[in-house]
C-alpha cells in the first residue's frame, strides 16, 4: 500500500453530496476512494490530451507553418459549415 498524506479540502455542496451518494451506493468504500478515482481519471484525461497535442495538433501546425498554401481560409471553412448546417436544418443530413 502506498503512503498517504492527509488533506482537508472544501467542496461545493453539490460535489460533496455526489461524493456522499457514491459512497452510500457502495460504488466506493470511502470519500478518499472517490477522490483517488477522480484524480486518476483527471490524470488519464490530461495524458490523453497531451498525447493528442503532441501527435496530432503539433504535426498539423508544423505542416501548416511549413506550407501555408495548403491551409483552408476561414471564409471557406465558415461557408462550408453554414452550408452543412443549412442542409441539416433542411433534413438533408
MMTF fields as JSON, N, C-alpha, C and O atoms, coordinates in Angstrom:
{
  "mmtfVersion": "1.0.0",
  "mmtfProducer": "UNKNOWN",
  "numBonds": 371,
  "numAtoms": 372,
  "numGroups": 93,
  "numChains": 1,
  "numModels": 1,
  "chainsPerModel": [1],
  "groupsPerChain": [93],
  "chainIdList": ["A"],
  "bondAtomList": [4, 2, 8, 6, 12, 10, 16, 14, 20, 18, 24, 22, 28, 26, 32, 30, 36, 34, 40, 38, 44, 42, 48, 46, 52, 50, 56, 54, 60, 58, 64, 62, 68, 66, 72, 70, 76, 74, 80, 78, 84, 82, 88, 86, 92, 90, 96, 94, 100, 98, 104, 102, 108, 106, 112, 110, 116, 114, 120, 118, 124, 122, 128, 126, 132, 130, 136, 134, 140, 138, 144, 142, 148, 146, 152, 150, 156, 154, 160, 158, 164, 162, 168, 166, 172, 170, 176, 174, 180, 178, 184, 182, 188, 186, 192, 190, 196, 194, 200, 198, 204, 202, 208, 206, 212, 210, 216, 214, 220, 218, 224, 222, 228, 226, 232, 230, 236, 234, 240, 238, 244, 242, 248, 246, 252, 250, 256, 254, 260, 258, 264, 262, 268, 266, 272, 270, 276, 274, 280, 278, 284, 282, 288, 286, 292, 290, 296, 294, 300, 298, 304, 302, 308, 306, 312, 310, 316, 314, 320, 318, 324, 322, 328, 326, 332, 330, 336, 334, 340, 338, 344, 342, 348, 346, 352, 350, 356, 354, 360, 358, 364, 362, 368, 366],
  "bondOrderList": [1, 1, 1, 1, 1, 1, 1, 1, 1, 1, 1, 1, 1, 1, 1, 1, 1, 1, 1, 1, 1, 1, 1, 1, 1, 1, 1, 1, 1, 1, 1, 1, 1, 1, 1, 1, 1, 1, 1, 1, 1, 1, 1, 1, 1, 1, 1, 1, 1, 1, 1, 1, 1, 1, 1, 1, 1, 1, 1, 1, 1, 1, 1, 1, 1, 1, 1, 1, 1, 1, 1, 1, 1, 1, 1, 1, 1, 1, 1, 1, 1, 1, 1, 1, 1, 1, 1, 1, 1, 1, 1, 1],
  "groupList": [{"groupName": "UNK", "atomNameList": ["N", "CA", "C", "O"], "elementList": ["N", "C", "C", "O"], "formalChargeList": [0, 0, 0, 0], "bondAtomList": [1, 0, 2, 1, 3, 2], "bondOrderList": [1, 1, 2], "singleLetterCode": "X", "chemCompType": "L-PEPTIDE LINKING"}],
  "groupTypeList": [0, 0, 0, 0, 0, 0, 0, 0, 0, 0, 0, 0, 0, 0, 0, 0, 0, 0, 0, 0, 0, 0, 0, 0, 0, 0, 0, 0, 0, 0, 0, 0, 0, 0, 0, 0, 0, 0, 0, 0, 0, 0, 0, 0, 0, 0, 0, 0, 0, 0, 0, 0, 0, 0, 0, 0, 0, 0, 0, 0, 0, 0, 0, 0, 0, 0, 0, 0, 0, 0, 0, 0, 0, 0, 0, 0, 0, 0, 0, 0, 0, 0, 0, 0, 0, 0, 0, 0, 0, 0, 0, 0, 0],
  "groupIdList": [1, 2, 3, 4, 5, 6, 7, 8, 9, 10, 11, 12, 13, 14, 15, 16, 17, 18, 19, 20, 21, 22, 23, 24, 25, 26, 27, 28, 29, 30, 31, 32, 33, 34, 35, 36, 37, 38, 39, 40, 41, 42, 43, 44, 45, 46, 47, 48, 49, 50, 51, 52, 53, 54, 55, 56, 57, 58, 59, 60, 61, 62, 63, 64, 65, 66, 67, 68, 69, 70, 71, 72, 73, 74, 75, 76, 77, 78, 79, 80, 81, 82, 83, 84, 85, 86, 87, 88, 89, 90, 91, 92, 93],
  "secStructList": [7, 7, 7, 7, 7, 7, 7, 7, 7, 7, 7, 7, 2, 2, 2, 2, 2, 2, 2, 2, 2, 2, 2, 2, 2, 6, 1, 1, 1, 1, 2, 2, 2, 2, 2, 2, 2, 2, 2, 2, 2, 2, 2, 2, 2, 2, 2, 2, 2, 2, 2, 2, 0, 0, 0, 0, 0, 2, 2, 2, 2, 2, 2, 2, 2, 2, 7, 4, 4, 4, 1, 7, 7, 2, 2, 2, 2, 2, 2, 2, 2, 2, 2, 2, 2, 2, 2, 2, 2, 6, 6, 7, 7],
  "xCoordList": [0.845, 0.0, 0.886, 1.862, 0.558, 1.386, 1.125, 0.066, 2.108, 1.977, 0.884, 0.657, 0.218, -0.852, -0.505, 0.274, -1.089, -0.957, -2.346, -3.163, -2.613, -3.935, -4.094, -3.195, -5.244, -5.583, -6.962, -7.804, -7.176, -8.501, -8.901, -8.193, -10.047, -10.482, -11.912, -12.687, -12.246, -13.618, -14.223, -13.589, -15.458, -16.165, -17.479, -18.09, -17.916, -19.275, -20.267, -19.988, -21.406, -22.391, -22.771, -22.91, -22.939, -23.354, -22.262, -22.567, -20.994, -19.902, -19.827, -19.647, -19.964, -19.931, -21.078, -20.892, -22.259, -23.409, -23.158, -23.535, -22.535, -22.223, -21.252, -21.444, -20.214, -19.259, -19.987, -19.794, -20.819, -21.577, -22.473, -22.569, -23.129, -24.006, -23.224, -23.687, -22.029, -21.211, -20.789, -20.781, -20.439, -20.047, -21.265, -21.187, -22.383, -23.606, -24.1, -24.669, -23.884, -24.339, -23.484, -23.883, -22.321, -21.409, -20.44, -19.597, -20.552, -19.641, -18.2, -17.257, -18.037, -16.727, -16.809, -17.854, -15.691, -15.671, -15.558, -15.977, -14.992, -14.779, -14.695, -14.582, -14.754, -14.58, -13.198, -13.041, -12.206, -10.844, -10.775, -10.063, -11.519, -11.533, -12.154, -11.691, -13.201, -13.838, -12.845, -12.681, -12.188, -11.234, -10.062, -9.599, -9.587, -8.492, -8.874, -8.097, -10.076, -10.533, -10.68, -10.343, -11.183, -11.34, -9.985, -9.838, -9.009, -7.674, -7.02, -6.342, -7.219, -6.691, -7.35, -6.682, -8.664, -9.374, -8.89, -8.719, -8.671, -8.172, -6.769, -6.458, -5.926, -4.574, -4.631, -3.916, -5.49, -5.623, -6.108, -5.615, -7.066, -7.575, -6.484, -6.311, -5.749, -4.661, -3.594, -3.065, -3.28, -2.295, -2.806, -2.036, -4.103, -4.674, -4.658, -4.362, -4.972, -4.936, -3.507, -3.266, -2.571, -1.162, -0.701, -0.007, -1.075, -0.716, -1.31, -0.623, -2.581, -3.245, -2.539, -2.316, -2.189, -1.496, -0.161, 0.191, 0.573, 1.898, 1.832, 2.659, 0.852, 0.846, -0.059, 0.115, -1.018, -1.931, -1.871, -1.721, -1.988, -2.057, -0.711, -0.636, 0.343, 1.658, 2.118, 2.588, 2.001, 2.406, 1.556, 2.077, 0.262, -0.589, -0.185, -0.149, 0.117, 0.574, 1.895, 2.062, 2.826, 4.133, 3.98, 4.654, 3.092, 2.864, 2.263, 2.635, 1.339, 0.729, 1.754, 1.744, 2.624, 3.68, 4.657, 5.121, 4.965, 5.919, 5.344, 6.077, 4.023, 3.379, 2.024, 0.985, 2.035, 0.785, -0.256, -1.444, 0.154, -0.785, -1.735, -2.818, -1.338, -2.203, -3.36, -4.299, -3.295, -4.341, -5.604, -5.535, -6.738, -8.021, -8.351, -8.24, -8.752, -9.061, -10.322, -11.198, -10.401, -11.559, -12.867, -13.888, -12.851, -14.074, -14.604, -15.807, -13.702, -14.106, -14.61, -15.603, -13.936, -14.35, -15.741, -16.606, -15.962, -17.27, -18.372, -19.511, -18.052, -19.046, -19.454, -20.636, -18.495, -18.794, -19.641, -20.609, -19.281, -20.067, -21.497, -22.443, -21.654, -23.003, -23.818, -25.004, -23.193, -23.883, -24.274, -25.387, -23.383, -23.698, -24.845, -25.739, -24.8, -25.856, -27.202, -28.221, -27.194, -28.426, -28.982, -30.192, -28.094, -28.531, -29.135, -30.127, -28.561, -29.113, -30.468, -31.385, -30.596, -31.892, -32.961, -34.138, -32.534, -33.473, -33.735, -34.538, -33.073, -33.292, -32.501, -32.86, -31.422, -30.588, -29.272, -28.216, -29.318, -28.082, -27.155, -26.057],
  "yCoordList": [-1.181, 0.0, 1.238, 1.302, 2.211, 3.409, 4.316, 4.263, 5.14, 6.078, 7.083, 7.438, 7.536, 8.518, 9.795, 9.793, 10.865, 12.162, 12.709, 12.752, 13.126, 13.646, 15.051, 15.884, 15.304, 16.611, 17.006, 16.155, 18.281, 18.802, 19.72, 20.678, 19.423, 20.223, 20.685, 20.053, 21.775, 22.287, 22.001, 22.233, 21.493, 21.197, 21.962, 22.194, 22.354, 22.893, 21.822, 20.627, 22.246, 21.318, 20.21, 19.054, 20.553, 19.533, 18.493, 17.325, 18.899, 17.936, 17.034, 15.822, 17.625, 16.831, 15.829, 14.679, 16.256, 15.351, 14.219, 13.079, 14.508, 13.478, 12.45, 11.244, 12.935, 12.033, 11.159, 9.944, 11.778, 11.026, 9.979, 8.854, 10.341, 9.4, 8.208, 7.07, 8.48, 7.391, 6.416, 5.203, 6.951, 6.088, 5.336, 4.137, 6.032, 5.398, 4.292, 3.302, 4.454, 3.446, 2.181, 1.139, 2.277, 1.146, 1.117, 0.224, 2.087, 2.146, 2.386, 1.928, 3.101, 3.379, 3.125, 3.313, 2.695, 2.375, 3.611, 3.594, 4.683, 5.882, 7.12, 7.035, 8.265, 9.525, 9.582, 10.101, 9.052, 9.032, 8.226, 8.598, 7.115, 6.311, 7.08, 6.973, 7.853, 8.666, 9.693, 9.839, 10.398, 11.424, 10.794, 11.343, 9.658, 8.972, 8.582, 8.781, 8.025, 7.641, 8.86, 8.816, 9.947, 11.175, 11.712, 12.162, 11.667, 12.158, 11.281, 11.789, 9.972, 9.087, 9.368, 9.386, 9.586, 9.9, 11.231, 11.36, 12.203, 13.506, 13.366, 13.966, 12.572, 12.342, 11.659, 12.046, 10.636, 9.932, 10.865, 10.805, 11.725, 12.676, 13.653, 13.938, 14.167, 15.099, 14.44, 15.066, 13.183, 12.465, 12.254, 12.353, 11.963, 11.771, 13.075, 13.07, 14.178, 15.477, 15.815, 16.274, 15.589, 15.863, 15.01, 15.51, 13.739, 12.851, 13.368, 13.413, 13.758, 14.296, 15.56, 15.728, 16.45, 17.676, 17.369, 17.981, 16.423, 16.094, 15.317, 15.533, 14.412, 13.527, 13.982, 13.539, 14.853, 15.309, 16.814, 17.275, 17.566, 19.018, 19.61, 20.374, 19.27, 19.849, 19.525, 20.427, 18.268, 17.998, 18.759, 19.217, 18.896, 19.655, 21.123, 21.749, 21.666, 23.055, 23.219, 24.152, 22.308, 22.383, 22.295, 23.015, 21.411, 21.272, 22.548, 22.966, 23.173, 24.421, 25.55, 26.387, 25.569, 26.586, 26.38, 27.348, 25.134, 24.833, 25.114, 25.471, 24.953, 25.149, 25.828, 25.17, 27.152, 27.867, 27.771, 27.959, 27.486, 27.404, 26.216, 26.221, 25.209, 24.03, 24.272, 23.478, 25.358, 25.676, 26.17, 26.755, 25.933, 26.401, 27.7, 27.777, 28.712, 30.01, 29.972, 29.132, 30.885, 30.941, 31.16, 30.575, 31.986, 32.227, 30.93, 30.668, 30.123, 28.845, 27.872, 27.175, 27.83, 26.942, 27.311, 26.445, 28.598, 29.015, 28.863, 28.551, 29.078, 28.857, 27.393, 27.081, 26.501, 25.066, 24.719, 23.967, 25.262, 25.0, 25.508, 24.824, 26.705, 27.25, 26.368, 26.134, 25.887, 25.02, 23.701, 23.217, 23.116, 21.865, 22.064, 21.226, 23.178, 23.484, 23.66, 23.138, 24.392, 24.59, 23.258, 23.034, 22.379, 21.05, 20.234, 19.534, 20.313, 19.565, 20.122, 19.367, 21.44, 22.053, 21.669, 21.536, 21.495, 21.116, 19.617, 19.14, 18.874, 17.438, 16.642, 15.505, 17.218, 16.536, 16.081, 16.28, 15.481, 15.051, 14.464, 14.038],
  "zCoordList": [0.0, 0.0, 0.0, 0.747, -0.823, -0.907, 0.288, 0.914, 0.586, 1.696, 1.396, 0.239, 2.423, 2.248, 2.988, 3.941, 2.537, 3.184, 3.411, 2.491, 4.625, 4.953, 4.385, 4.499, 3.774, 3.213, 3.701, 3.987, 3.791, 4.119, 2.968, 2.658, 2.331, 1.196, 1.401, 2.119, 0.773, 0.778, -0.584, -1.614, -0.589, -1.826, -1.857, -0.814, -3.051, -3.162, -2.705, -2.808, -2.207, -1.646, -2.625, -2.227, -3.905, -4.859, -5.089, -5.328, -5.022, -5.167, -3.942, -4.065, -2.765, -1.533, -1.517, -1.119, -1.946, -1.99, -2.97, -2.701, -4.092, -5.08, -4.496, -4.656, -3.82, -3.176, -2.158, -2.127, -1.329, -0.319, -0.973, -0.484, -2.073, -2.78, -3.33, -3.262, -3.88, -4.411, -3.321, -3.53, -2.161, -1.046, -0.516, -0.249, -0.365, 0.154, -0.774, -0.313, -2.08, -3.038, -2.998, -3.516, -2.387, -2.353, -3.518, -3.604, -4.419, -5.561, -5.106, -5.751, -4.003, -3.425, -1.926, -1.304, -1.363, 0.066, 0.946, 2.103, 0.397, 1.213, 0.333, -0.89, 0.988, 0.271, -0.37, -1.476, 0.32, -0.225, -1.515, -2.448, -1.567, -2.79, -3.952, -5.088, -3.669, -4.717, -5.246, -6.457, -4.343, -4.75, -5.501, -6.501, -5.027, -5.715, -7.132, -8.066, -7.296, -8.635, -9.528, -10.711, -8.962, -9.744, -10.189, -11.325, -9.313, -9.671, -10.734, -11.626, -10.642, -11.683, -13.032, -14.065, -13.013, -14.262, -14.835, -16.048, -13.981, -14.426, -15.013, -16.042, -14.354, -14.876, -16.24, -17.165, -16.359, -17.633, -18.735, -19.861, -18.417, -19.402, -19.815, -21.0, -18.829, -19.139, -20.008, -20.926, -19.721, -20.53, -21.95, -22.905, -22.101, -23.435, -24.23, -25.425, -23.58, -24.257, -24.665, -25.781, -23.767, -24.075, -25.255, -26.141, -25.279, -26.39, -27.699, -28.719, -27.673, -28.867, -29.356, -30.555, -28.417, -28.809, -29.479, -30.488, -28.916, -29.455, -30.772, -31.658, -30.908, -32.073, -33.208, -34.343, -32.931, -33.983, -34.21, -35.342, -33.14, -33.291, -33.693, -34.656, -32.976, -33.278, -34.703, -35.396, -35.172, -36.554, -37.576, -38.593, -37.317, -38.241, -38.261, -39.321, -37.099, -37.021, -37.77, -38.555, -37.518, -38.187, -39.707, -40.443, -40.177, -41.617, -42.192, -43.288, -41.467, -41.935, -41.96, -42.863, -40.977, -40.955, -42.114, -42.716, -42.421, -43.483, -44.867, -45.789, -45.01, -46.311, -46.111, -46.156, -45.888, -45.596, -46.707, -46.445, -47.923, -49.047, -48.919, -49.504, -48.165, -48.01, -47.043, -46.988, -46.284, -45.308, -46.012, -47.093, -45.395, -45.915, -45.19, -43.966, -45.936, -45.352, -44.495, -44.697, -43.544, -42.651, -43.396, -43.034, -44.42, -45.181, -45.783, -45.751, -46.329, -46.924, -45.849, -46.057, -44.723, -43.632, -43.148, -43.015, -42.884, -42.374, -43.42, -43.073, -44.682, -45.739, -45.769, -45.913, -45.634, -45.608, -44.383, -44.491, -43.226, -42.012, -42.151, -41.76, -42.708, -42.909, -43.855, -43.62, -44.907, -45.864, -45.209, -45.416, -44.429, -43.735, -42.747, -42.631, -42.046, -41.081, -41.792, -41.342, -42.896, -43.65, -44.161, -44.136, -44.622, -45.089, -43.951, -44.153, -42.784, -41.646, -41.246, -40.921, -41.269, -40.931, -41.95, -41.614, -43.194, -44.253, -44.269, -45.071, -43.399, -43.326, -44.333, -44.642, -44.855, -45.853, -45.254, -45.855, -44.094, -43.413, -44.403, -44.045]
}
